[in-house]
Amino acid sequence: MSTEVRQMFSSIATRYDVTNEVLSFGIHRLWRRTTVRLSGAKQGDSILDCATGTGDLALVWKRTVGASGRVVGTDFCPEMLQSAPAKAEQAGLQVEFQVADAMALPFADNSFDVASISFGIRNVDDPVKCLKEMARVVKPGGRVVVLEFGQPEGLFGALFRFYSKTIMPAIGGLLTGNRAAYEYLPRTAAAFPAGERFLALMDQADAYRERVAHPLTFGTSYVYVGTVR
Ligand SMILES: C[S@@+](CC[C@H](N)C(=O)[O-])C[C@H]1O[C@@H](n2cnc3c(N)ncnc32)[C@H](O)[C@@H]1O
């Protein structure tokens, strides 16, 4: 499973950013800023962004924690990481990037103030193991922050489902040449536990003393914030 996921992201890596921008109408930028705000991170904090991909969230983290803070972005797909260092340099931000699996992080216990994962946990083989592993590298009282798709309800939900099942694969396929990757996205997003059901996964990880779900854009996405025990 993880080999197929890695290959899929490798095949869309060079077109990932532009496709993300088009398919989300740029809203992913607002969601990332909200994620960072809800984490409570401050200047000087050390942050790990898992499954960082092309590094967009890592750059927002670095703007927040400033020069005295440390940001490390990791991903298990080297091709996805390829453009990240140049993007950071162009933005005048110092961010470290390295290849690592979010389920087996190469960091000591209690290394970071915050660990995050955006649109990544849906793709890992074992989300509970990942939530446990992220908590392991965060200091007690620090936060694990997850940004992931939800399943909006009502009229907006119906529109979103139509958009994600028909328009997203067509446009994603045109822009990346890999239509299957943009069929995978809505399929996995529709099946992945959201809201209370995701909080239950956080409970199963048995590593958090508090956890909160914040719906964004009528539940299209959620930010989950867990405080590490
Ligand atoms: C949809 S992209 C999200 C990238 C980025 N976080 C963002 O918000 O744009 C999912 C990323 O998760 C990475 N990924 C999936 N499973 C992973 C794992 N077990 N360990 C590390 N990265 C993983 C993929 O390589 C891909 O870069």
The ligand as an SDF file (V2000), in Angstrom:
LIG
                    3D

 27 29  0  0  0  0  0  0  0  0999 V2000
   -1.7670   15.1220   -0.3610 C   0  0  0  0  0  0  0  0  0  0  0  0
   -0.0610   15.2310   -0.0670 S   0  0  0  0  0  0  0  0  0  0  0  0
    0.0030   16.5210    1.1350 C   0  0  0  0  0  0  0  0  0  0  0  0
    1.2930   17.2700    1.1200 C   0  0  0  0  0  0  0  0  0  0  0  0
    1.3630   18.4830    2.0230 C   0  0  0  0  0  0  0  0  0  0  0  0
    1.3280   18.1100    3.4190 N   0  0  0  0  0  0  0  0  0  0  0  0
    0.2820   19.4700    1.7210 C   0  0  0  0  0  0  0  0  0  0  0  0
   -0.4800   19.8130    2.6140 O   0  0  0  0  0  0  0  0  0  0  0  0
    0.2040   19.9290    0.5690 O   0  0  0  0  0  0  0  0  0  0  0  0
    0.2500   13.7880    0.9060 C   0  0  0  0  0  0  0  0  0  0  0  0
    1.7160   13.5990    1.2300 C   0  0  0  0  0  0  0  0  0  0  0  0
    1.8220   12.5600    2.1970 O   0  0  0  0  0  0  0  0  0  0  0  0
    3.0180   11.8700    1.9400 C   0  0  0  0  0  0  0  0  0  0  0  0
    2.9490   10.6060    2.6790 N   0  0  0  0  0  0  0  0  0  0  0  0
    2.0110    9.6380    2.5720 C   0  0  0  0  0  0  0  0  0  0  0  0
    2.2670    8.6370    3.4380 N   0  0  0  0  0  0  0  0  0  0  0  0
    3.3800    8.9970    4.1280 C   0  0  0  0  0  0  0  0  0  0  0  0
    4.1320    8.3950    5.1640 C   0  0  0  0  0  0  0  0  0  0  0  0
    3.8010    7.1990    5.6790 N   0  0  0  0  0  0  0  0  0  0  0  0
    5.2050    9.0480    5.6340 N   0  0  0  0  0  0  0  0  0  0  0  0
    5.5700   10.2500    5.1310 C   0  0  0  0  0  0  0  0  0  0  0  0
    4.9120   10.8640    4.1290 N   0  0  0  0  0  0  0  0  0  0  0  0
    3.8160   10.2560    3.6460 C   0  0  0  0  0  0  0  0  0  0  0  0
    3.0410   11.7670    0.4230 C   0  0  0  0  0  0  0  0  0  0  0  0
    4.3000   11.4480   -0.0830 O   0  0  0  0  0  0  0  0  0  0  0  0
    2.5660   13.1610    0.0400 C   0  0  0  0  0  0  0  0  0  0  0  0
    3.6440   14.0540   -0.1080 O   0  0  0  0  0  0  0  0  0  0  0  0
  1  2  1  0
  2  3  1  0
  2 10  1  0
  3  4  1  0
  4  5  1  0
  5  6  1  0
  5  7  1  0
  7  8  2  0
  7  9  1  0
 10 11  1  0
 11 12  1  0
 11 26  1  0
 12 13  1  0
 13 14  1  0
 13 24  1  0
 14 15  1  0
 14 23  1  0
 15 16  2  0
 16 17  1  0
 17 18  1  0
 17 23  2  0
 18 19  1  0
 18 20  2  0
 20 21  1  0
 21 22  2  0
 22 23  1  0
 24 25  1  0
 24 26  1  0
 26 27  1  0
M  CHG  2   2   1   9  -1
M  END
$$$$
